[in-house]
């Protein structure tokens, strides 16, 4: 059977017409979904995107990286064990109708890596935009540069998970290339797609002051001081079941280090009662988005600080 090369990402897998690449989702699983939910946009690590609203979150199967700590490993790495009766095919129009029926203004592709569903998401995002529905993503950003423009053209917002800020360990542990991820981030920072960045803090692996400083410094120097940076808590999972989970002091330290570098908007996982989850005005210090209580309150007025003596704008979608 003839094979062909998939050049969507730098893995450059050789596929058969009915086969799977490293990601497990290039010829057979497009449009097949393993999980769906309606949750707060903050749960998708997008804090400057219609704060407090809800989104339809959809996940498929597979991933083009090999994170041994994957928090969604059952669908991203063990996809071959999924039985067909646990998957459901949705036409893009069906997802659109579902979002509209639930009075939602957005659909988020998440849980597994959306990039590997390139063709489906490109078509879906075009359709959603025609009907006034936003398209968001959580992604690792591991995509070949030739596809960046066509893939993200109709994506309204994306959170890129950097994972490790060390190229040697990125290659040896994740089977990818950090420079490719950074190239995707730089592309997005100059596009019309709203960008936020996250890192899952794993004790003993990427939580050192040096690595956090290097990450925050790169973001500050390349993207400026206003790009939101999220530090997420790791929970023992997959091949890292014996690794300690991330503690609150670890998250607090990472936030402090990143802010000392100069970043203005650095967040923990969305945790009710954490004042550091609030979004503060970079000029007057007032609370622009209050996430201290279970009910998120957006105080912005058309994306601008409500303080009449301030009026500072805040990047994002509002």
BALOBA-1460 file (C-alpha; in Angstrom, 3 decimals):
// residues 318
<rec num="1" residu="x" x="0.000" y="0.000" z="0.000"/>
<rec num="2" residu="x" x="1.395" y="3.392" z="-0.998"/>
<rec num="3" residu="x" x="2.541" y="5.689" z="1.775"/>
<rec num="4" residu="x" x="2.545" y="9.457" z="1.830"/>
<rec num="5" residu="x" x="4.256" y="11.991" z="4.074"/>
<rec num="6" residu="x" x="2.230" y="14.155" z="6.409"/>
<rec num="7" residu="x" x="4.073" y="17.465" z="6.804"/>
<rec num="8" residu="x" x="1.503" y="19.175" z="9.029"/>
<rec num="9" residu="x" x="3.996" y="19.121" z="11.906"/>
<rec num="10" residu="x" x="7.755" y="18.493" z="12.078"/>
<rec num="11" residu="x" x="7.174" y="14.788" z="12.855"/>
<rec num="12" residu="x" x="6.799" y="14.267" z="9.074"/>
<rec num="13" residu="x" x="5.139" y="10.861" z="9.499"/>
<rec num="14" residu="x" x="4.757" y="8.390" z="6.651"/>
<rec num="15" residu="x" x="1.124" y="7.296" z="6.488"/>
<rec num="16" residu="x" x="-0.957" y="4.779" z="4.641"/>
<rec num="17" residu="x" x="-4.376" y="5.984" z="3.414"/>
<rec num="18" residu="x" x="-6.069" y="4.346" z="6.415"/>
<rec num="19" residu="x" x="-3.208" y="4.546" z="8.872"/>
<rec num="20" residu="x" x="-2.205" y="6.548" z="11.909"/>
<rec num="21" residu="x" x="0.820" y="8.758" z="12.371"/>
<rec num="22" residu="x" x="2.582" y="9.463" z="15.637"/>
<rec num="23" residu="x" x="-0.359" y="11.634" z="16.649"/>
<rec num="24" residu="x" x="-2.970" y="8.927" z="15.997"/>
<rec num="25" residu="x" x="-5.388" y="11.237" z="14.196"/>
<rec num="26" residu="x" x="-4.538" y="12.157" z="10.620"/>
<rec num="27" residu="x" x="-6.581" y="9.887" z="8.344"/>
<rec num="28" residu="x" x="-9.276" y="8.209" z="10.394"/>
<rec num="29" residu="x" x="-10.456" y="10.266" z="13.362"/>
<rec num="30" residu="x" x="-11.217" y="13.690" z="11.878"/>
<rec num="31" residu="x" x="-14.494" y="14.905" z="13.328"/>
<rec num="32" residu="x" x="-14.639" y="12.121" z="15.895"/>
<rec num="33" residu="x" x="-14.975" y="13.409" z="19.462"/>
<rec num="34" residu="x" x="-14.289" y="11.586" z="22.716"/>
<rec num="35" residu="x" x="-15.366" y="14.268" z="25.185"/>
<rec num="36" residu="x" x="-17.480" y="17.405" z="25.348"/>
<rec num="37" residu="x" x="-18.538" y="19.776" z="28.112"/>
<rec num="38" residu="x" x="-19.793" y="23.268" z="28.831"/>
<rec num="39" residu="x" x="-17.540" y="25.143" z="31.238"/>
<rec num="40" residu="x" x="-16.160" y="28.564" z="32.091"/>
<rec num="41" residu="x" x="-13.732" y="30.057" z="29.629"/>
<rec num="42" residu="x" x="-11.293" y="30.466" z="32.549"/>
<rec num="43" residu="x" x="-11.081" y="26.664" z="32.727"/>
<rec num="44" residu="x" x="-9.588" y="26.775" z="29.251"/>
<rec num="45" residu="x" x="-6.801" y="29.086" z="30.480"/>
<rec num="46" residu="x" x="-8.127" y="32.091" z="28.600"/>
<rec num="47" residu="x" x="-8.529" y="34.957" z="31.080"/>
<rec num="48" residu="x" x="-8.750" y="37.920" z="28.711"/>
<rec num="49" residu="x" x="-11.481" y="36.405" z="26.530"/>
<rec num="50" residu="x" x="-15.044" y="37.306" z="27.545"/>
<rec num="51" residu="x" x="-14.345" y="36.701" z="31.262"/>
<rec num="52" residu="x" x="-16.951" y="34.670" z="33.108"/>
<rec num="53" residu="x" x="-18.680" y="33.375" z="29.980"/>
<rec num="54" residu="x" x="-19.121" y="29.707" z="29.163"/>
<rec num="55" residu="x" x="-17.854" y="27.807" z="26.151"/>
<rec num="56" residu="x" x="-18.583" y="24.484" z="24.473"/>
<rec num="57" residu="x" x="-15.361" y="22.484" z="24.964"/>
<rec num="58" residu="x" x="-14.723" y="19.569" z="22.609"/>
<rec num="59" residu="x" x="-11.930" y="16.986" z="22.541"/>
<rec num="60" residu="x" x="-10.999" y="14.344" z="19.989"/>
<rec num="61" residu="x" x="-8.141" y="11.801" z="20.119"/>
<rec num="62" residu="x" x="-4.363" y="11.927" z="19.825"/>
<rec num="63" residu="x" x="-1.445" y="14.346" z="20.121"/>
<rec num="64" residu="x" x="1.740" y="14.963" z="18.155"/>
<rec num="65" residu="x" x="3.886" y="15.263" z="21.306"/>
<rec num="66" residu="x" x="4.643" y="12.562" z="23.874"/>
<rec num="67" residu="x" x="4.297" y="14.210" z="27.296"/>
<rec num="68" residu="x" x="4.778" y="11.452" z="29.905"/>
<rec num="69" residu="x" x="2.801" y="13.516" z="32.435"/>
<rec num="70" residu="x" x="-0.224" y="14.155" z="30.195"/>
<rec num="71" residu="x" x="-3.266" y="15.082" z="32.263"/>
<rec num="72" residu="x" x="-5.561" y="13.776" z="29.492"/>
<rec num="73" residu="x" x="-3.468" y="10.734" z="28.595"/>
<rec num="74" residu="x" x="-6.432" y="8.410" z="28.034"/>
<rec num="75" residu="x" x="-7.451" y="10.326" z="24.907"/>
<rec num="76" residu="x" x="-4.128" y="11.831" z="23.824"/>
<rec num="77" residu="x" x="-1.677" y="8.928" z="24.245"/>
<rec num="78" residu="x" x="-3.785" y="5.769" z="24.677"/>
<rec num="79" residu="x" x="-6.127" y="6.587" z="21.816"/>
<rec num="80" residu="x" x="-5.707" y="3.155" z="20.211"/>
<rec num="81" residu="x" x="-7.569" y="1.606" z="23.163"/>
<rec num="82" residu="x" x="-10.681" y="3.676" z="22.543"/>
<rec num="83" residu="x" x="-13.595" y="1.675" z="21.207"/>
<rec num="84" residu="x" x="-15.595" y="3.108" z="18.346"/>
<rec num="85" residu="x" x="-18.789" y="3.181" z="20.414"/>
<rec num="86" residu="x" x="-17.159" y="5.682" z="22.804"/>
<rec num="87" residu="x" x="-16.632" y="8.197" z="19.973"/>
<rec num="88" residu="x" x="-19.168" y="10.360" z="18.226"/>
<rec num="89" residu="x" x="-18.888" y="12.139" z="14.918"/>
<rec num="90" residu="x" x="-20.114" y="15.732" z="14.801"/>
<rec num="91" residu="x" x="-20.404" y="17.726" z="11.628"/>
<rec num="92" residu="x" x="-19.257" y="21.318" z="12.197"/>
<rec num="93" residu="x" x="-22.868" y="22.418" z="11.684"/>
<rec num="94" residu="x" x="-23.936" y="20.133" z="14.547"/>
<rec num="95" residu="x" x="-21.419" y="21.740" z="16.919"/>
<rec num="96" residu="x" x="-22.627" y="25.159" z="15.802"/>
<rec num="97" residu="x" x="-26.250" y="24.232" z="16.468"/>
<rec num="98" residu="x" x="-25.346" y="22.796" z="19.864"/>
<rec num="99" residu="x" x="-23.569" y="26.004" z="20.906"/>
<rec num="100" residu="x" x="-26.477" y="28.141" z="19.722"/>
<rec num="101" residu="x" x="-29.031" y="25.948" z="21.518"/>
<rec num="102" residu="x" x="-27.092" y="26.469" z="24.765"/>
<rec num="103" residu="x" x="-26.820" y="30.247" z="24.183"/>
<rec num="104" residu="x" x="-23.024" y="30.035" z="24.000"/>
<rec num="105" residu="x" x="-20.914" y="32.477" z="21.983"/>
<rec num="106" residu="x" x="-17.904" y="30.181" z="21.527"/>
<rec num="107" residu="x" x="-16.602" y="26.688" z="20.855"/>
<rec num="108" residu="x" x="-13.211" y="25.575" z="22.186"/>
<rec num="109" residu="x" x="-11.149" y="22.690" z="20.825"/>
<rec num="110" residu="x" x="-9.245" y="21.296" z="23.790"/>
<rec num="111" residu="x" x="-8.430" y="18.217" z="25.931"/>
<rec num="112" residu="x" x="-6.250" y="16.721" z="23.170"/>
<rec num="113" residu="x" x="-4.189" y="18.495" z="20.495"/>
<rec num="114" residu="x" x="-6.429" y="20.377" z="18.007"/>
<rec num="115" residu="x" x="-3.699" y="20.885" z="15.396"/>
<rec num="116" residu="x" x="-3.873" y="17.250" z="14.316"/>
<rec num="117" residu="x" x="-7.514" y="17.841" z="13.293"/>
<rec num="118" residu="x" x="-6.329" y="20.561" z="10.907"/>
<rec num="119" residu="x" x="-8.792" y="20.025" z="8.043"/>
<rec num="120" residu="x" x="-11.819" y="19.705" z="10.298"/>
<rec num="121" residu="x" x="-11.012" y="22.759" z="12.421"/>
<rec num="122" residu="x" x="-10.201" y="24.968" z="9.423"/>
<rec num="123" residu="x" x="-13.637" y="24.202" z="7.945"/>
<rec num="124" residu="x" x="-15.419" y="24.458" z="11.309"/>
<rec num="125" residu="x" x="-13.870" y="27.819" z="12.246"/>
<rec num="126" residu="x" x="-14.918" y="29.321" z="8.904"/>
<rec num="127" residu="x" x="-18.485" y="28.159" z="9.482"/>
<rec num="128" residu="x" x="-18.580" y="29.372" z="13.086"/>
<rec num="129" residu="x" x="-17.352" y="32.820" z="12.103"/>
<rec num="130" residu="x" x="-20.122" y="33.187" z="9.511"/>
<rec num="131" residu="x" x="-22.650" y="32.636" z="12.273"/>
<rec num="132" residu="x" x="-21.029" y="34.861" z="14.903"/>
<rec num="133" residu="x" x="-19.609" y="32.047" z="17.054"/>
<rec num="134" residu="x" x="-16.023" y="32.422" z="18.290"/>
<rec num="135" residu="x" x="-13.477" y="29.603" z="17.923"/>
<rec num="136" residu="x" x="-10.886" y="29.040" z="20.648"/>
<rec num="137" residu="x" x="-8.173" y="26.458" z="21.227"/>
<rec num="138" residu="x" x="-5.797" y="25.059" z="23.800"/>
<rec num="139" residu="x" x="-2.751" y="23.800" z="21.924"/>
<rec num="140" residu="x" x="0.913" y="22.856" z="22.152"/>
<rec num="141" residu="x" x="1.567" y="24.871" z="18.989"/>
<rec num="142" residu="x" x="3.574" y="22.107" z="17.289"/>
<rec num="143" residu="x" x="2.784" y="22.855" z="13.650"/>
<rec num="144" residu="x" x="4.915" y="23.423" z="10.551"/>
<rec num="145" residu="x" x="5.308" y="27.083" z="9.642"/>
<rec num="146" residu="x" x="3.746" y="26.599" z="6.170"/>
<rec num="147" residu="x" x="0.370" y="25.853" z="7.798"/>
<rec num="148" residu="x" x="0.321" y="28.591" z="10.432"/>
<rec num="149" residu="x" x="-1.598" y="31.181" z="8.426"/>
<rec num="150" residu="x" x="-4.255" y="28.837" z="7.035"/>
<rec num="151" residu="x" x="-4.828" y="27.093" z="10.359"/>
<rec num="152" residu="x" x="-5.163" y="30.121" z="12.626"/>
<rec num="153" residu="x" x="-6.836" y="32.439" z="10.108"/>
<rec num="154" residu="x" x="-10.287" y="32.057" z="11.693"/>
<rec num="155" residu="x" x="-9.244" y="31.160" z="15.254"/>
<rec num="156" residu="x" x="-10.232" y="33.959" z="17.622"/>
<rec num="157" residu="x" x="-8.110" y="33.018" z="20.652"/>
<rec num="158" residu="x" x="-5.601" y="30.355" z="21.630"/>
<rec num="159" residu="x" x="-3.651" y="29.319" z="24.695"/>
<rec num="160" residu="x" x="-0.280" y="27.764" z="23.856"/>
<rec num="161" residu="x" x="1.147" y="25.384" z="26.457"/>
<rec num="162" residu="x" x="4.942" y="25.747" z="26.364"/>
<rec num="163" residu="x" x="5.547" y="22.712" z="28.672"/>
<rec num="164" residu="x" x="9.365" y="22.998" z="28.937"/>
<rec num="165" residu="x" x="11.649" y="25.946" z="28.271"/>
<rec num="166" residu="x" x="14.716" y="23.883" z="27.398"/>
<rec num="167" residu="x" x="15.202" y="22.625" z="23.854"/>
<rec num="168" residu="x" x="17.303" y="19.556" z="24.714"/>
<rec num="169" residu="x" x="14.754" y="18.272" z="27.224"/>
<rec num="170" residu="x" x="11.915" y="19.229" z="24.903"/>
<rec num="171" residu="x" x="13.358" y="16.923" z="22.255"/>
<rec num="172" residu="x" x="14.319" y="14.049" z="24.531"/>
<rec num="173" residu="x" x="11.160" y="13.992" z="26.648"/>
<rec num="174" residu="x" x="8.427" y="15.355" z="24.387"/>
<rec num="175" residu="x" x="9.725" y="14.301" z="20.992"/>
<rec num="176" residu="x" x="9.346" y="17.831" z="19.690"/>
<rec num="177" residu="x" x="11.245" y="21.024" z="19.079"/>
<rec num="178" residu="x" x="10.898" y="24.088" z="21.302"/>
<rec num="179" residu="x" x="11.912" y="26.463" z="18.510"/>
<rec num="180" residu="x" x="8.851" y="25.346" z="16.529"/>
<rec num="181" residu="x" x="6.616" y="26.202" z="19.488"/>
<rec num="182" residu="x" x="8.246" y="29.608" z="19.934"/>
<rec num="183" residu="x" x="7.874" y="30.287" z="16.210"/>
<rec num="184" residu="x" x="4.137" y="29.563" z="16.497"/>
<rec num="185" residu="x" x="3.872" y="31.937" z="19.460"/>
<rec num="186" residu="x" x="5.707" y="34.709" z="17.595"/>
<rec num="187" residu="x" x="3.431" y="34.228" z="14.599"/>
<rec num="188" residu="x" x="0.309" y="34.427" z="16.763"/>
<rec num="189" residu="x" x="1.574" y="37.525" z="18.577"/>
<rec num="190" residu="x" x="1.560" y="39.362" z="15.238"/>
<rec num="191" residu="x" x="-1.761" y="37.949" z="14.034"/>
<rec num="192" residu="x" x="-5.393" y="38.783" z="14.765"/>
<rec num="193" residu="x" x="-5.688" y="35.734" z="17.048"/>
<rec num="194" residu="x" x="-5.652" y="36.591" z="20.758"/>
<rec num="195" residu="x" x="-2.778" y="34.762" z="22.486"/>
<rec num="196" residu="x" x="-2.244" y="33.535" z="26.025"/>
<rec num="197" residu="x" x="0.530" y="31.226" z="27.240"/>
<rec num="198" residu="x" x="0.644" y="28.544" z="29.897"/>
<rec num="199" residu="x" x="3.052" y="26.129" z="31.554"/>
<rec num="200" residu="x" x="2.176" y="23.089" z="33.652"/>
<rec num="201" residu="x" x="4.555" y="23.272" z="36.621"/>
<rec num="202" residu="x" x="6.064" y="19.857" z="37.385"/>
<rec num="203" residu="x" x="8.174" y="19.621" z="40.557"/>
<rec num="204" residu="x" x="11.817" y="18.884" z="39.801"/>
<rec num="205" residu="x" x="11.373" y="19.178" z="36.038"/>
<rec num="206" residu="x" x="10.471" y="22.714" z="34.996"/>
<rec num="207" residu="x" x="9.796" y="24.601" z="38.243"/>
<rec num="208" residu="x" x="13.298" y="25.946" z="38.896"/>
<rec num="209" residu="x" x="13.774" y="29.673" z="39.299"/>
<rec num="210" residu="x" x="16.147" y="29.611" z="36.327"/>
<rec num="211" residu="x" x="13.678" y="27.987" z="33.937"/>
<rec num="212" residu="x" x="10.789" y="30.186" z="35.038"/>
<rec num="213" residu="x" x="12.978" y="33.293" z="34.711"/>
<rec num="214" residu="x" x="14.127" y="32.247" z="31.244"/>
<rec num="215" residu="x" x="10.535" y="31.656" z="30.126"/>
<rec num="216" residu="x" x="9.235" y="34.920" z="31.563"/>
<rec num="217" residu="x" x="12.197" y="36.867" z="30.145"/>
<rec num="218" residu="x" x="11.601" y="35.458" z="26.669"/>
<rec num="219" residu="x" x="7.911" y="36.378" z="26.844"/>
<rec num="220" residu="x" x="8.740" y="39.872" z="28.154"/>
<rec num="221" residu="x" x="11.443" y="40.564" z="25.556"/>
<rec num="222" residu="x" x="9.646" y="39.054" z="22.552"/>
<rec num="223" residu="x" x="5.980" y="39.730" z="23.284"/>
<rec num="224" residu="x" x="5.900" y="42.588" z="25.791"/>
<rec num="225" residu="x" x="4.631" y="42.881" z="29.340"/>
<rec num="226" residu="x" x="0.897" y="42.343" z="28.771"/>
<rec num="227" residu="x" x="0.598" y="38.800" z="27.380"/>
<rec num="228" residu="x" x="-1.190" y="36.636" z="30.002"/>
<rec num="229" residu="x" x="0.992" y="33.828" z="31.373"/>
<rec num="230" residu="x" x="-0.621" y="30.956" z="33.290"/>
<rec num="231" residu="x" x="1.096" y="28.536" z="35.671"/>
<rec num="232" residu="x" x="-0.980" y="25.367" z="35.966"/>
<rec num="233" residu="x" x="-0.886" y="22.749" z="38.707"/>
<rec num="234" residu="x" x="0.338" y="19.249" z="37.818"/>
<rec num="235" residu="x" x="-1.469" y="16.257" z="39.288"/>
<rec num="236" residu="x" x="0.296" y="12.840" z="39.276"/>
<rec num="237" residu="x" x="-0.821" y="11.104" z="36.088"/>
<rec num="238" residu="x" x="0.098" y="8.686" z="33.299"/>
<rec num="239" residu="x" x="3.832" y="7.843" z="33.519"/>
<rec num="240" residu="x" x="4.386" y="10.461" z="36.222"/>
<rec num="241" residu="x" x="2.100" y="8.925" z="38.831"/>
<rec num="242" residu="x" x="4.891" y="8.832" z="41.387"/>
<rec num="243" residu="x" x="5.887" y="12.463" z="40.916"/>
<rec num="244" residu="x" x="4.781" y="14.976" z="43.552"/>
<rec num="245" residu="x" x="1.901" y="17.207" z="42.561"/>
<rec num="246" residu="x" x="2.345" y="20.970" z="42.282"/>
<rec num="247" residu="x" x="1.794" y="22.796" z="45.552"/>
<rec num="248" residu="x" x="0.319" y="26.262" z="46.020"/>
<rec num="249" residu="x" x="3.711" y="27.695" z="47.181"/>
<rec num="250" residu="x" x="5.262" y="26.482" z="43.904"/>
<rec num="251" residu="x" x="2.625" y="28.337" z="41.901"/>
<rec num="252" residu="x" x="3.028" y="31.421" z="44.103"/>
<rec num="253" residu="x" x="6.799" y="31.410" z="43.559"/>
<rec num="254" residu="x" x="6.444" y="31.103" z="39.792"/>
<rec num="255" residu="x" x="4.013" y="34.014" z="39.688"/>
<rec num="256" residu="x" x="6.363" y="36.144" z="41.790"/>
<rec num="257" residu="x" x="9.381" y="35.350" z="39.589"/>
<rec num="258" residu="x" x="7.489" y="36.148" z="36.372"/>
<rec num="259" residu="x" x="6.186" y="39.437" z="37.771"/>
<rec num="260" residu="x" x="9.680" y="40.404" z="38.916"/>
<rec num="261" residu="x" x="10.802" y="39.986" z="35.307"/>
<rec num="262" residu="x" x="8.141" y="42.539" z="34.363"/>
<rec num="263" residu="x" x="5.056" y="40.606" z="33.229"/>
<rec num="264" residu="x" x="1.817" y="42.263" z="34.342"/>
<rec num="265" residu="x" x="-0.719" y="39.457" z="33.967"/>
<rec num="266" residu="x" x="0.478" y="36.195" z="35.536"/>
<rec num="267" residu="x" x="-2.113" y="33.713" z="36.755"/>
<rec num="268" residu="x" x="-2.498" y="30.438" z="38.635"/>
<rec num="269" residu="x" x="-5.052" y="27.777" z="37.719"/>
<rec num="270" residu="x" x="-8.523" y="29.159" z="38.269"/>
<rec num="271" residu="x" x="-9.021" y="28.514" z="41.994"/>
<rec num="272" residu="x" x="-11.920" y="30.131" z="43.833"/>
<rec num="273" residu="x" x="-10.586" y="32.341" z="46.605"/>
<rec num="274" residu="x" x="-7.207" y="33.063" z="45.000"/>
<rec num="275" residu="x" x="-6.778" y="36.836" z="44.669"/>
<rec num="276" residu="x" x="-3.952" y="36.253" z="42.177"/>
<rec num="277" residu="x" x="-6.601" y="34.983" z="39.745"/>
<rec num="278" residu="x" x="-7.964" y="38.531" z="39.490"/>
<rec num="279" residu="x" x="-7.066" y="40.746" z="36.562"/>
<rec num="280" residu="x" x="-5.765" y="44.123" z="37.746"/>
<rec num="281" residu="x" x="-5.451" y="47.366" z="35.824"/>
<rec num="282" residu="x" x="-1.769" y="47.903" z="34.957"/>
<rec num="283" residu="x" x="-2.180" y="51.660" z="35.530"/>
<rec num="284" residu="x" x="-4.369" y="52.271" z="38.585"/>
<rec num="285" residu="x" x="-4.315" y="48.801" z="40.150"/>
<rec num="286" residu="x" x="-8.097" y="48.457" z="40.246"/>
<rec num="287" residu="x" x="-9.741" y="45.046" z="39.812"/>
<rec num="288" residu="x" x="-10.802" y="44.693" z="36.185"/>
<rec num="289" residu="x" x="-12.008" y="41.097" z="36.481"/>
<rec num="290" residu="x" x="-12.887" y="39.787" z="39.938"/>
<rec num="291" residu="x" x="-12.310" y="36.041" z="40.210"/>
<rec num="292" residu="x" x="-12.138" y="35.920" z="43.994"/>
<rec num="293" residu="x" x="-15.617" y="34.478" z="44.292"/>
<rec num="294" residu="x" x="-17.350" y="31.689" z="42.399"/>
<rec num="295" residu="x" x="-19.245" y="34.327" z="40.397"/>
<rec num="296" residu="x" x="-16.766" y="36.026" z="38.062"/>
<rec num="297" residu="x" x="-17.414" y="39.752" z="37.713"/>
<rec num="298" residu="x" x="-16.130" y="41.571" z="34.661"/>
<rec num="299" residu="x" x="-15.730" y="45.257" z="35.551"/>
<rec num="300" residu="x" x="-14.332" y="46.324" z="32.181"/>
<rec num="301" residu="x" x="-16.347" y="48.667" z="29.998"/>
<rec num="302" residu="x" x="-15.707" y="47.837" z="26.342"/>
<rec num="303" residu="x" x="-12.305" y="46.511" z="27.332"/>
<rec num="304" residu="x" x="-11.370" y="49.662" z="29.249"/>
<rec num="305" residu="x" x="-10.775" y="50.238" z="32.958"/>
<rec num="306" residu="x" x="-13.962" y="51.700" z="34.535"/>
<rec num="307" residu="x" x="-11.952" y="54.166" z="36.643"/>
<rec num="308" residu="x" x="-12.757" y="57.556" z="35.025"/>
<rec num="309" residu="x" x="-9.301" y="58.837" z="35.988"/>
<rec num="310" residu="x" x="-7.631" y="55.893" z="34.268"/>
<rec num="311" residu="x" x="-9.392" y="54.596" z="31.171"/>
<rec num="312" residu="x" x="-6.550" y="52.165" z="30.435"/>
<rec num="313" residu="x" x="-7.322" y="49.585" z="27.780"/>
<rec num="314" residu="x" x="-6.620" y="45.872" z="28.266"/>
<rec num="315" residu="x" x="-5.713" y="43.519" z="25.440"/>
<rec num="316" residu="x" x="-8.136" y="40.687" z="24.752"/>
<rec num="317" residu="x" x="-11.708" y="40.005" z="23.669"/>
<rec num="318" residu="x" x="-14.565" y="41.616" z="25.605"/>
